[in-house]
Amino acid sequence: MSRRKLRPSFSPSAVEAEARAAEMLARVKGEARDLPGVYQMRAADGEIIYVGKSKKLRTRLLSYFRAEYPADKGARILREAAELHWEYVPTEFASLLEELKRIKRYRPRLNVAGKRDARHMAFIRVARGDAALFRVVRSSGNDETGIFYGPFHGAVQIEEALRELNDALGLRDCALDFPMHFPEQSDLFGASPRTPGCIRHEIGKCLGPCVGAVRRDEYHERFVLAQAFLEGANDVPVTALKRLMDEASGRLEFERAATLRDKIERLESLRAQFARLRFAVESLSFVYTPRAVHGDDVSYVIRRGRVRAIEPAPRTAEQRRAFDGRVAGIFAPMERTEGTVPSHEIDELLLVSSWFTRFPKEFEQTSAFAPSNATRAV
Ligand code: SF4
């Protein structure tokens, strides 16, 4: 696709935009320093249209003014920006966290960041309703209250494995708002509703909460069983499939036995992914004190991949005792360990895990929580 080079335009708005850009450029050249920081651009009406971060703020900001083509991201942002504001932070990690916080708060319309680490990820959403179900989704979207398992690599494999789990336990996989009819509601609906055209109940793959074929509590029990399986607490679906596989082998139905073996493998692989995820999330629990590039050192209290507190790194024995007390308070409460993540914490979990994956040496700046060694010696 050919791209048109940036040429001077003489429309009044373009002239104004160029004058504003020249003013911002002069400020950046005169004042900005190459330190970690966050910046935001406002439109003339005060709307925050873009939030960004960099470990070298000056270099990053200057790059906006070198955009060659009108379609370049920098040029598009500058055309709308009337005001540029930046702040320095102690470290690159701090800039990432601050950028995420501001993107979530302001939802700037020119930002496409924030979701970038989730591009190749998939989550399993627990969708509650009349009859709960699992859904594979690419991101938490606007759901601020949901419960998610993940992130996982490979949405297709996760979908296939989830289908096996749904089939094995008779869980529904239709639209969340599909009407459910439990038998205890029969006086409300008269005769039991007929099957709605979905054959999963007819072929024994779904308990049929839509056609009054299962009580609400029975369906719920199956759903809980599925969650327990995913969390490694029971083996019911695999045991049932193994029994069917043995029976098929006994009858010399080797093709069916092979199909059942494949189903078992998909389920076991899904559960293995859950176990790896639990391990990964649990291993992201420590106090992290990266060396500050700007200002004082800061300690991040990270539990299960989420930053629970940001504290000035203690410098004296007394400060450390007080710090340890606060950290102990954060690590003390029992937490669920099954691997679910509230939707509002997903982006932060992705940020923290991707940070330590990209820069494993940063683990050297962490310390497992214990009151006596909660922070790096300072
Ligand atoms: S049988 Fe009914 S509840 Fe089950 S998946 Fe089909 S439509 Fe949904």
Residues whose N, C-alpha, C, O or C-beta is under 5 A from the ligand:
A	BS01	SF4	R172 D173 C174 C198 R200 H201 C206 G208 P209 C210
